[in-house]
Amino acid sequence: MSKTPTDYFPNLALNGTNLELSLADLAAISEGEVDIATDGGNLPELTFAVVDQYASKSLERGANSQSLPTGQSVTKNAPSAFGADGVNQSYSIQTSSVINYATTDQPA
């Protein structure tokens, strides 16, 4: 299976030192729902949209007999009730990566 990020986020772009994620790639949120200027904004909804897109694409690939990259597993549990305005959706995403600390900052 490809490890290409654009397999998960087709409109992902690198613009100089900025990584740009297109709202067109996030089925769970629309432009009108995004508020990045207000304190608190809607970070939970935006986080959900990114994680849901990644998990859904990973599970879709698994259903099509395409294996996930080595060291990666993704599960999406059935949603459960969470009040009148939403649901509780949980995911488990595990990944293993080799990090070359000679070329990256070490964690604090």
Sine and cosine of phi, psi and omega as CSV:
sin_phi,cos_phi,sin_psi,cos_psi,sin_omega,cos_omega
0.00,0.00,0.60,-0.80,0.01,-1.00
-0.93,0.37,0.61,-0.79,0.11,-0.99
-0.98,-0.21,0.26,0.97,-0.04,-1.00
-0.94,0.35,0.85,-0.53,-0.01,-1.00
-0.83,0.55,-0.49,0.87,-0.01,-1.00
-0.95,0.30,-0.18,0.98,0.16,-0.99
-0.93,0.37,-0.43,0.90,-0.02,-1.00
-0.99,-0.17,-0.62,0.79,-0.02,-1.00
-0.77,-0.64,1.00,0.07,-0.15,-0.99
-0.83,0.56,-0.48,0.87,-0.05,-1.00
-0.98,-0.18,0.25,0.97,0.01,-1.00
-0.88,0.48,0.70,-0.72,-0.03,-1.00
-0.64,-0.77,0.50,-0.87,0.12,-0.99
-0.95,-0.31,0.88,-0.48,-0.04,-1.00
-0.87,-0.50,1.00,-0.03,-0.08,-1.00
0.93,0.38,-0.91,-0.41,0.02,-1.00
-0.97,-0.23,0.13,0.99,-0.02,-1.00
-0.96,-0.27,0.71,-0.70,0.12,-0.99
-0.99,-0.11,0.84,-0.54,-0.08,-1.00
-0.93,-0.36,0.84,-0.54,0.02,-1.00
-0.95,-0.31,0.84,-0.55,-0.06,-1.00
-0.99,0.14,0.67,-0.74,0.09,-1.00
-0.89,0.46,-0.41,0.91,0.03,-1.00
-0.88,0.48,-0.38,0.92,0.00,-1.00
-1.00,0.07,-0.11,0.99,-0.09,-1.00
-0.93,-0.37,0.98,-0.18,-0.05,-1.00
-0.93,0.38,-0.41,0.91,-0.13,-0.99
-1.00,0.03,0.02,1.00,-0.02,-1.00
-0.50,-0.87,0.53,-0.85,0.01,-1.00
-0.90,-0.44,0.22,-0.98,-0.03,-1.00
-0.83,0.56,-0.65,0.76,-0.01,-1.00
-0.92,0.40,-0.31,0.95,-0.01,-1.00
-1.00,-0.04,-0.16,0.99,-0.07,-1.00
-1.00,-0.01,0.80,-0.60,0.03,-1.00
-0.70,-0.71,0.99,-0.15,-0.03,-1.00
-0.98,-0.19,-0.06,1.00,-0.06,-1.00
-1.00,-0.09,-0.38,0.92,-0.06,-1.00
-1.00,0.05,0.62,-0.78,0.05,-1.00
-0.83,0.56,0.86,-0.50,-0.06,-1.00
1.00,0.00,-0.62,0.78,0.04,-1.00
0.65,0.76,-0.73,-0.68,0.09,-1.00
-0.76,-0.65,0.76,0.64,0.00,-1.00
-0.81,0.59,-0.67,0.74,0.03,-1.00
-0.85,0.52,-0.67,0.74,-0.01,-1.00
-0.92,0.38,-0.65,0.76,0.01,-1.00
-0.92,0.38,-0.68,0.74,0.06,-1.00
-0.87,0.49,-0.71,0.71,0.04,-1.00
-0.85,0.53,-0.70,0.71,-0.04,-1.00
-0.88,0.47,-0.67,0.75,0.00,-1.00
-0.93,0.37,-0.75,0.66,-0.02,-1.00
-0.90,0.43,-0.67,0.74,-0.01,-1.00
-0.89,0.45,-0.65,0.76,0.03,-1.00
-0.88,0.47,-0.74,0.68,-0.01,-1.00
-0.89,0.46,-0.74,0.67,-0.02,-1.00
-0.90,0.43,-0.70,0.71,-0.02,-1.00
-0.89,0.47,-0.69,0.73,0.03,-1.00
-0.91,0.42,-0.64,0.77,0.02,-1.00
-0.90,0.45,-0.71,0.70,0.00,-1.00
-0.93,0.37,-0.57,0.82,0.06,-1.00
-0.88,0.47,-0.67,0.74,0.01,-1.00
-0.90,0.43,-0.66,0.75,0.04,-1.00
-0.89,0.45,-0.63,0.78,0.03,-1.00
-0.92,0.39,-0.41,0.91,0.02,-1.00
-0.99,-0.12,0.39,0.92,0.04,-1.00
0.87,0.49,0.48,0.88,0.11,-0.99
-0.97,-0.26,0.87,-0.49,-0.05,-1.00
-0.96,0.28,0.43,-0.90,0.08,-1.00
-0.97,0.23,0.33,-0.94,0.06,-1.00
-0.84,0.54,0.49,-0.87,0.01,-1.00
-0.79,0.61,0.73,-0.68,0.04,-1.00
1.00,0.10,0.15,0.99,-0.04,-1.00
-0.88,-0.48,0.66,-0.75,0.14,-0.99
-0.63,-0.78,0.56,-0.83,-0.03,-1.00
-0.66,-0.75,0.75,-0.66,0.15,-0.99
-0.74,-0.67,0.53,-0.85,0.05,-1.00
-0.77,-0.63,0.92,-0.40,-0.03,-1.00
-0.98,0.21,0.36,-0.93,0.06,-1.00
-0.89,0.46,0.65,-0.76,0.00,-1.00
-0.91,0.40,0.49,-0.87,0.05,-1.00
-0.82,-0.57,0.34,-0.94,-0.05,-1.00
-0.87,0.49,0.61,-0.79,0.02,-1.00
-0.52,-0.85,0.87,0.50,0.03,-1.00
0.99,0.11,-0.09,-1.00,-0.09,-1.00
-0.97,0.24,-0.40,0.92,-0.13,-0.99
-0.96,-0.26,0.10,0.99,-0.03,-1.00
-0.06,-1.00,-0.12,-0.99,0.01,-1.00
-0.76,-0.65,0.28,-0.96,0.09,-1.00
-0.98,-0.20,0.90,-0.45,-0.01,-1.00
-0.90,-0.44,0.81,-0.59,0.02,-1.00
-0.88,-0.47,0.52,-0.86,-0.03,-1.00
-0.76,-0.65,0.40,-0.92,0.19,-0.98
-0.76,-0.65,0.89,-0.45,0.00,-1.00
-0.83,-0.56,0.87,-0.49,0.03,-1.00
-0.85,-0.53,0.68,-0.73,0.02,-1.00
-0.56,-0.83,0.53,-0.85,0.07,-1.00
-0.88,-0.48,0.74,-0.67,0.02,-1.00
-0.67,-0.74,0.53,-0.85,0.12,-0.99
-1.00,-0.08,0.84,-0.54,0.00,-1.00
-0.94,-0.33,0.82,-0.57,0.03,-1.00
-1.00,0.03,0.99,-0.16,-0.06,-1.00
-0.94,0.35,-0.17,0.99,0.07,-1.00
-0.95,0.31,-0.41,0.91,-0.04,-1.00
-0.91,-0.42,-0.03,1.00,-0.01,-1.00
-0.77,-0.64,0.32,-0.95,0.08,-1.00
-0.94,0.34,0.66,-0.75,0.06,-1.00
-0.98,0.19,0.52,-0.85,0.02,-1.00
-0.89,0.45,0.49,-0.87,-0.01,-1.00
-0.96,0.27,0.00,0.00,0.00,0.00
